[in-house]
Amino acid sequence: MITVFGFCDPPPRSTAVPSPTPSVSSRQSLAEYAGSRPLQRSSSGKKKSIVITDENLRDWASGKELTSVTRETSKSPAPEFDLETEAPRVVWRERVQQSLRVVRDLESETSALESEIAGLWKLFYACDEPDERVQRLGPRLKQRIGRQRELSVELEDARVDLQKLLADARRNGALPGWFRDLVK
């Protein structure tokens, strides 16, 4: 078996460097183009709404120009603070902190109540006297369990209110970073 290795010469390098020649562009900037085009208005003077769907997209894409799009904004309640006297970031953070305090207070009350109920159940089953169970421990257990149910509903409502507050704040211009250190 014979193996042949060969080397080829690289192509000759051109020593001539083309010189750049400035040329005047005949293209207009977008601002120049828009300035030379008249805006299209409807003939009746009223604004005409256009709805673009998958069915009419080809029609709108072929030869027609869209000049503007308007969109209805949702009717969310305006924030209840004065932008000139109070910074919106401070106001929204205070509202979120207040809502978080409510949630945390309810959570701590719930955990304390759960431990109290657990202790009452231990006493209930450890008690040998039926009268004491029925007359003293039974009503206390029923009362604490009822309060636990109420607290769980209140806590769920407070968590939903917090999420609604965060969504409302973002809808009204609050940046996500404003609450990053508060909501974990």
C-alpha positions as MATLAB code, in Angstrom:
seq = 'MITVFGFCDPPPRSTAVPSPTPSVSSRQSLAEYAGSRPLQRSSSGKKKSIVITDENLRDWASGKELTSVTRETSKSPAPEFDLETEAPRVVWRERVQQSLRVVRDLESETSALESEIAGLWKLFYACDEPDERVQRLGPRLKQRIGRQRELSVELEDARVDLQKLLADARRNGALPGWFRDLVK';
ca = [
       0.000    0.000    0.000;
       1.380    3.320   -1.009;
       0.391    6.535    0.741;
       1.086    9.804   -0.931;
       1.085   13.092    0.892;
       1.022   16.269   -1.055;
       1.092   19.934   -0.314;
      -0.629   22.535   -2.361;
       0.335   26.156   -2.530;
      -2.066   28.665   -0.993;
      -3.810   30.982   -3.412;
      -1.868   34.146   -4.133;
      -2.785   37.050   -1.864;
      -4.055   40.178   -3.394;
      -2.097   43.177   -2.206;
      -4.615   45.681   -3.488;
      -7.063   46.883   -0.830;
     -10.309   48.314   -2.164;
     -10.850   51.891   -1.081;
     -14.237   52.674    0.424;
     -16.224   55.069   -1.674;
     -18.931   57.037    0.035;
     -22.243   56.852   -1.698;
     -25.388   58.814   -1.173;
     -28.240   56.605   -0.058;
     -31.460   57.111   -1.898;
     -33.425   55.510    0.937;
     -35.496   57.696    3.210;
     -35.549   57.401    6.957;
     -38.762   56.233    8.553;
     -39.524   59.745    9.777;
     -39.094   61.195    6.280;
     -41.291   58.506    4.799;
     -44.012   59.016    7.402;
     -43.869   62.781    6.955;
     -44.580   62.492    3.255;
     -47.601   60.198    3.731;
     -51.003   61.603    4.638;
     -52.873   59.875    7.442;
     -55.926   57.977    6.317;
     -59.149   59.043    7.974;
     -62.555   57.534    7.571;
     -64.892   59.491    5.328;
     -67.554   59.942    8.023;
     -65.164   61.587   10.489;
     -65.707   58.855   13.079;
     -62.950   56.503   14.095;
     -63.450   53.173   12.431;
     -62.506   50.074   14.398;
     -60.725   47.242   12.666;
     -60.682   43.704   13.955;
     -57.969   41.494   12.500;
     -58.601   37.762   12.682;
     -56.988   34.735   11.066;
     -59.604   34.861    8.337;
     -58.993   38.456    7.236;
     -55.265   38.656    7.952;
     -54.272   37.977    4.333;
     -56.551   40.766    3.125;
     -55.002   43.262    5.506;
     -51.470   42.133    4.713;
     -51.857   42.601    0.971;
     -51.403   46.206   -0.010;
     -53.196   47.940    2.853;
     -51.503   49.980    5.504;
     -52.536   50.135    9.111;
     -51.736   53.424   10.774;
     -52.825   52.996   14.367;
     -54.402   50.651   16.833;
     -56.479   51.663   19.814;
     -57.313   49.397   22.671;
     -59.760   49.746   25.533;
     -58.105   49.502   28.914;
     -59.666   47.583   31.727;
     -61.692   49.642   34.125;
     -59.590   49.026   37.216;
     -60.020   51.387   40.125;
     -57.583   54.264   40.200;
     -55.054   54.222   43.000;
     -56.156   56.171   46.062;
     -53.133   58.407   46.468;
     -51.884   61.687   45.110;
     -48.890   61.226   42.805;
     -47.608   64.721   43.518;
     -47.443   64.357   47.299;
     -46.703   60.657   47.729;
     -44.428   58.328   45.823;
     -46.440   55.412   44.397;
     -43.730   52.926   45.382;
     -44.002   53.914   49.054;
     -47.806   53.752   49.039;
     -47.995   50.366   47.324;
     -45.308   48.912   49.588;
     -47.211   50.103   52.679;
     -50.408   48.492   51.416;
     -48.644   45.209   50.677;
     -46.905   45.272   54.074;
     -50.241   45.836   55.812;
     -51.820   42.949   53.907;
     -48.833   40.730   54.713;
     -49.150   41.620   58.409;
     -52.782   40.477   58.358;
     -51.804   37.177   56.707;
     -48.939   36.572   59.144;
     -51.098   37.410   62.178;
     -53.766   34.971   61.021;
     -51.120   32.302   60.371;
     -49.622   32.700   63.856;
     -53.070   32.629   65.475;
     -53.905   29.491   63.483;
     -50.731   27.700   64.567;
     -51.296   28.655   68.231;
     -54.879   27.431   68.013;
     -53.781   24.134   66.437;
     -51.355   23.468   69.258;
     -54.064   24.364   71.815;
     -56.509   21.969   70.135;
     -53.888   19.212   70.178;
     -53.406   19.747   73.920;
     -57.159   19.702   74.529;
     -57.484   16.409   72.653;
     -54.748   14.905   74.829;
     -56.598   16.054   77.951;
     -59.894   14.784   76.552;
     -58.582   11.264   76.014;
     -56.496   11.239   79.199;
     -59.461   12.236   81.384;
     -61.081    9.300   83.182;
     -64.200   11.126   84.316;
     -66.950   11.245   81.671;
     -68.694   14.215   83.269;
     -65.581   16.355   83.073;
     -65.062   15.328   79.450;
     -68.612   16.194   78.430;
     -69.138   19.324   80.539;
     -65.725   20.964   80.530;
     -63.445   19.702   77.765;
     -66.084   18.983   75.079;
     -67.411   22.568   74.799;
     -63.889   24.026   74.835;
     -62.871   21.680   72.021;
     -65.969   22.528   69.972;
     -65.364   26.248   70.455;
     -61.679   26.009   69.423;
     -62.457   23.819   66.414;
     -65.143   26.281   65.274;
     -62.678   29.141   65.651;
     -60.110   27.140   63.654;
     -62.584   26.785   60.780;
     -63.313   30.524   60.874;
     -59.599   31.307   60.888;
     -58.928   29.054   57.913;
     -61.593   30.920   55.893;
     -60.239   34.304   57.012;
     -56.686   33.256   56.157;
     -57.659   32.073   52.690;
     -59.524   35.358   52.078;
     -56.515   37.363   53.288;
     -54.194   35.459   50.928;
     -56.571   36.062   48.002;
     -56.776   39.758   48.930;
     -52.972   39.950   48.961;
     -52.755   38.428   45.489;
     -55.454   40.818   44.228;
     -53.570   43.747   45.758;
     -50.335   42.694   44.042;
     -52.138   42.322   40.700;
     -53.843   45.686   41.140;
     -50.531   47.331   41.987;
     -48.878   45.892   38.871;
     -51.846   46.946   36.755;
     -51.459   50.498   38.062;
     -47.763   50.752   37.275;
     -45.964   49.115   40.183;
     -42.772   47.365   39.186;
     -42.283   43.737   40.266;
     -39.077   44.610   42.127;
     -40.946   46.873   44.532;
     -42.281   43.878   46.469;
     -39.493   41.354   45.950;
     -38.101   41.728   49.471;
     -41.584   41.655   51.047;
     -43.189   38.644   49.334;
     -41.078   35.527   49.512;
];
